[in-house]
Amino acid sequence: MHLTACAVVHLAVGILARTVLSTRPSAARLVTRISGAMMIAIGALLLAESLTG
């Protein structure tokens, strides 16, 4: 049940994001930059954790 609920939520978020961001290219660029920066930060934190752990 939990897996189904997660799948439905992720599908809805994906559709909504595609709809909103396709009409606003500047927002799409901003979201891309923010998500890229967050992924780099998460990677750095995981690397630091594995090196110190």
Backbone as CSV, one residue per row, in Angstrom:
resi,resn,N_x,N_y,N_z,CA_x,CA_y,CA_z,C_x,C_y,C_z
1,MET,0.824,-1.188,0.000,0.000,0.000,0.000,0.876,1.263,0.000
2,HIS,1.915,1.241,0.817,2.801,2.402,0.906,3.495,2.646,-0.431
3,LEU,3.926,1.585,-1.078,4.593,1.706,-2.372,3.660,2.324,-3.410
4,THR,2.417,1.916,-3.402,1.432,2.465,-4.339,1.199,3.943,-4.070
5,ALA,1.084,4.314,-2.810,0.867,5.717,-2.462,2.059,6.572,-2.889
6,CYS,3.267,6.080,-2.669,4.462,6.818,-3.090,4.501,6.967,-4.603
7,ALA,4.150,5.916,-5.315,4.155,5.977,-6.774,3.151,7.002,-7.284
8,VAL,1.970,7.040,-6.696,0.946,7.994,-7.113,1.390,9.423,-6.828
9,VAL,1.959,9.650,-5.662,2.416,10.997,-5.301,3.535,11.451,-6.234
10,HIS,4.513,10.592,-6.483,5.621,10.960,-7.364,5.142,11.205,-8.792
11,LEU,4.201,10.419,-9.263,3.646,10.626,-10.589,2.937,11.975,-10.677
12,ALA,2.150,12.303,-9.657,1.432,13.578,-9.641,2.401,14.757,-9.590
13,VAL,3.429,14.659,-8.776,4.422,15.733,-8.679,5.152,15.900,-10.007
14,GLY,5.493,14.809,-10.649,6.172,14.869,-11.935,5.324,15.528,-13.010
15,ILE,4.055,15.167,-13.065,3.152,15.764,-14.049,2.964,17.243,-13.775
16,LEU,2.754,17.596,-12.529,2.571,19.002,-12.165,3.832,19.810,-12.470
17,ALA,4.990,19.268,-12.137,6.248,19.971,-12.398,6.456,20.174,-13.892
18,ARG,6.186,19.145,-14.683,6.349,19.280,-16.129,5.403,20.343,-16.688
19,THR,4.176,20.355,-16.188,3.200,21.333,-16.663,3.617,22.753,-16.305
20,VAL,4.015,22.968,-15.072,4.391,24.311,-14.627,5.690,24.768,-15.273
21,LEU,6.694,23.904,-15.281,8.007,24.310,-15.761,8.073,24.443,-17.280
22,SER,7.194,23.770,-18.002,7.213,23.910,-19.456,6.697,25.270,-19.891
23,THR,5.891,25.897,-19.067,5.371,27.226,-19.409,6.245,28.351,-18.864
24,ARG,7.195,28.010,-18.011,8.059,29.025,-17.391,9.517,28.594,-17.483
25,PRO,10.174,28.878,-18.606,11.568,28.450,-18.781,12.517,29.014,-17.733
26,SER,12.289,30.236,-17.261,13.186,30.801,-16.243,13.061,30.031,-14.936
27,ALA,11.862,29.608,-14.597,11.671,28.800,-13.388,12.333,27.439,-13.549
28,ALA,12.265,26.879,-14.753,12.901,25.589,-15.005,14.413,25.679,-14.818
29,ARG,15.014,26.761,-15.310,16.468,26.942,-15.130,16.820,27.080,-13.656
30,LEU,16.012,27.827,-12.917,16.267,28.013,-11.487,16.169,26.684,-10.744
31,VAL,15.134,25.913,-11.031,14.965,24.609,-10.382,16.135,23.693,-10.726
32,THR,16.588,23.733,-11.976,17.723,22.906,-12.390,18.983,23.279,-11.617
33,ARG,19.241,24.568,-11.479,20.440,25.008,-10.756,20.373,24.644,-9.273
34,ILE,19.218,24.853,-8.673,19.065,24.537,-7.242,19.215,23.041,-7.010
35,SER,18.559,22.231,-7.841,18.643,20.787,-7.636,20.070,20.278,-7.880
36,GLY,20.771,20.864,-8.844,22.159,20.478,-9.082,23.045,20.804,-7.894
37,ALA,22.856,21.991,-7.344,23.642,22.385,-6.169,23.340,21.478,-4.977
38,MET,22.082,21.127,-4.810,21.712,20.238,-3.703,22.318,18.847,-3.875
39,MET,22.346,18.343,-5.117,22.938,17.030,-5.359,24.440,17.042,-5.076
40,ILE,25.113,18.118,-5.455,26.544,18.236,-5.162,26.774,18.280,-3.656
41,ALA,25.946,19.035,-2.932,26.081,19.128,-1.479,25.830,17.776,-0.817
42,ILE,24.815,17.064,-1.263,24.520,15.742,-0.695,25.682,14.788,-0.969
43,GLY,26.219,14.827,-2.193,27.365,13.980,-2.535,28.573,14.292,-1.673
44,ALA,28.826,15.589,-1.444,29.959,15.983,-0.608,29.765,15.508,0.825
45,LEU,28.550,15.636,1.329,28.278,15.168,2.696,28.449,13.654,2.813
46,LEU,27.967,12.915,1.829,28.117,11.453,1.864,29.587,11.044,1.760
47,LEU,30.336,11.748,0.941,31.759,11.458,0.813,32.489,11.752,2.129
48,ALA,32.189,12.893,2.731,32.806,13.243,3.998,32.458,12.231,5.081
49,GLU,31.203,11.795,5.081,30.781,10.798,6.069,31.514,9.467,5.877
50,SER,31.688,9.059,4.629,32.359,7.776,4.398,33.853,7.865,4.706
51,LEU,34.441,9.035,4.522,35.862,9.183,4.803,36.142,9.251,6.310
52,THR,35.198,9.801,7.080,35.402,9.933,8.518,34.850,8.738,9.290
53,GLY,33.992,7.957,8.674,33.346,6.848,9.376,34.110,5.625,9.318
